[in-house]
Amino acid sequence: MKKQTAARRFVSAFLAIPMMLTAITLTGCSEDKPYDIHLQDYVKVGEYKGLPYTDFDIRVTEKEIQEEVEKVLQKYSIQTERTEGPLEEGDCASIQYKLEVDGSKLNGAAFQYYTVQVGKEVILEDIDKALVGKEAGETFEVQTTFPEDFEMNSHMAGKEALFTITVNKIFDVTLPVLDDEFVSENLGFETADAYLEDLEADLYDQKQKDARYQAGEEIWARVLESSEVLKYPESEVKKKQTALTESFRIICEKYGTTLEEALHSILKTDESAFMENIRTSAENAVKEEMILYSIARENDLEMTPQEQQEYLDKVLAENGITAREFKEKYSASIEEYAEESGIMTSLLYERVFDFLVENGVAE
């Protein structure tokens, strides 16, 4: 079975546009050695050993297994265009949409194209429900409100939205049968039972990893609260400010507007308040990273250059791509991308969180 590993997700996300301003607050800086300073002069780290966290009991349900099976079967589904009849749950639809947020159009934004399966709430629940019964060529509007925890774009969370949607095409979806022949030909297992056993084990491992990371985050919040910044390394803060501002400009371009227009019409703020918020976000990111690297260096948790290279080589191998092919495809070496994206810092968070849990107290 070809598992959806972190490495695979890493490569597939290479060209993804950040959808939240906070998405890059934990990424590293482009340096040979991050925070190559005497960290004790800048931050006083609170106690991080022996801290409590909520104990967890990992179980994999039959429903979770079936949901994963359906995702796999969907990849091998056959879609047949249907020219007559309304959309029903389970059908796929090719749609276009325009969006207004809090009564303001995103200036210059053309119709966005999207493919959605009805009944899966891929976009928003209200849109999912409204699609049922619509036919190819039909245009309609959906008035809704983004959830308060809207992950795709945190700045739209809780805001009113008006979608103008056109259904371009409708497709019937036929799923294959999960039997021995299917898994043998497509998933690399001799029997369906063997595949299901492996899937359950894989789900268990991932849930355990997620639970440990969540426990690490719980401890991490206590460490942040008890730690104190003595002074900020200004060069690091400025790097973060620049990166955050540029990220937001890219988001604006994605939606066909400018930074200035977005501040006024969407965020309902001015440049001064925006830059103050950027500064605060940058300082918070630098504080976290200084604490992160302080704990890592005190406990020998940093990845050596050899370990980093071995990880990147593993990423390439798991995705069946050579270093040369990666550079040709993405116009950057995998080392350059890892450096720019802060992937090594993300991996360090995983190491430190594991360390905190191993040295914590389950309650």
Buried (B, 14 or more C-beta within 10 A) or exposed (E): BEEEBBBBEBBEEEEEEBBBBBBBBBBBBEEEEBBEBEBEEBBBBBEBBEBEBEEBEBEBEEEBBEEBBEEBBBEEBEBEEBEEEBBBEEBBBBBBBBBBBEEBBBEEBEBBEBEBBBBEEEBBEBBBBBBEEBEBEBEEEBEBBBEEEBEEBBBBBEBEBBBBBBBBBBBBBEBBEBEBEBBBEBBEBEEBEBBBEBBBEBBBEBBEBEBBBBBBBBBBEBBBEBBEBEEBBEEBBBBBBEBBBEBBEEBBEBBBBEBEBBBBBBBEEEEEEBBEBBBEBBBBBBBBBBBBBBBBEEBEBBBEEEEBBEBBEEBBEBBEBEEEEBBEEBEBBBBBBBBBBBBBBBBBBBBBBBBBBEEBEEE
